[in-house]
Amino acid sequence: MADIDPEAKRTPRYIEVASDLRQRVERGEFPVGAALPTETELCGDYGVSRYTIREALRRLQDAQIVTRRQGSGTIVISQERAALFQQELGTLEDLAQYSSDVRFELEPGQ
């Protein structure tokens, strides 16, 4: 049996940090409306680079758990990940029909 490189299956650190922060929010350690610690404080808490913290926070922002604004910090806006819309397609014909029926329009300013 071949040796498996332990680093090959390691979860990226930013995902681990994002997961831990999400769990802390879910437990109420950071309630809705509360500010998370600064990037610098999180770097010290987790022993990682600022890039790693920014990527972890970006993932939480993408999940609509936090909002971020330069100079204002990171604020918790939800304790759970926002529901994602998923269109289920069972066949290639469904896919072809979906692509011909769907239209996207963006309103100015959105």
N, C-alpha and C positions, 0 to 999 in steps of 0.2 A: 504494500500500500504506500502511495506517495505521501511525502510530508506536505501538509497544507500550511502555507504561510499565514501566521496568525494575523498579520496586518491586512491580508487580502480580504478578510470578511469583516473587518472592523467598521462600525458605523461612524460616519464623519462626526467630528466633535460638535459642529454647529447643530446637527440634528439632535444629538444628545442634550445639548443646552436648551434648544427649543422645546424638546419634550419635557424636560424638567421644569422649565418656566411655565409651560402649559399646565402641568400637574399642580404646580403651586397656585396658579390662578384658579383652577377647578376646586382646589381645597379651600379657597377663600383667603389664602395668605396675602394675595393681592386682589381685593374685591373690585367690582366694577366701579370705575371712577378714580381708582387709586393710580398713582404714578409708580412705575417700576423704578428700581434703582438706576442711576446713570450708567451709561456704557462703561465708564471707567470703573465704577463700583462693581459692575457685573464681571468685568475682566478680572478683577482681583478675586471676586467670589469663586469664579470657575477656573481661574488660572489659565486663561486663554487670551488670544489676541483680540484687538478691537474688531478686526475683520470677522472673526468667528462670531462675536456678539452681534455685530450688525447683520450677519446672514441669519442668525437665529431669530432676531427680532423681525427681520423681513419675512420670514416664514410665518411668524405669529400675526404679522400685519396682513399677509396674504390670506390667512385663515380667518381674518376679521375678529381676532381676539383682542388686538391692541391697535391703537392709532398712534402715529409718530409725527412730530413736528419739530423741526430744528429750533432749538432755543426753549422749547416747552417740554421736551422729554417724551416718554412713552407712557401712554395712558391705557388702562384696561377698559375695553368697551363691551366685552362679553366674556362669560365664563365657559362658553362652549363654541366649538368651531361652527361657522355658518354653514347651513345646508347648501350643498352644491346641486345645481340643476344637471341632470343627466338624461339624455334622450336614449332610450334603449331601441336598438335596431336588431331585428332577428335575422334578416336576410339581406342579400345584396340589393334586391329590389327595393326593400325598405330604405336602404341608404340612398339609392338613386332617386326615389320619390322625395325623401327628406331634402336632398340637395336642390331639387328643382322647386320645392314648395317654400323653402325658408328664405326670408328677406330680412336683412339687418339694416336698421336706420339709426343714425346717431343724430340726436338733437343738438343744435348749437349750444355750446357751453357745458356739455356733459362729457 
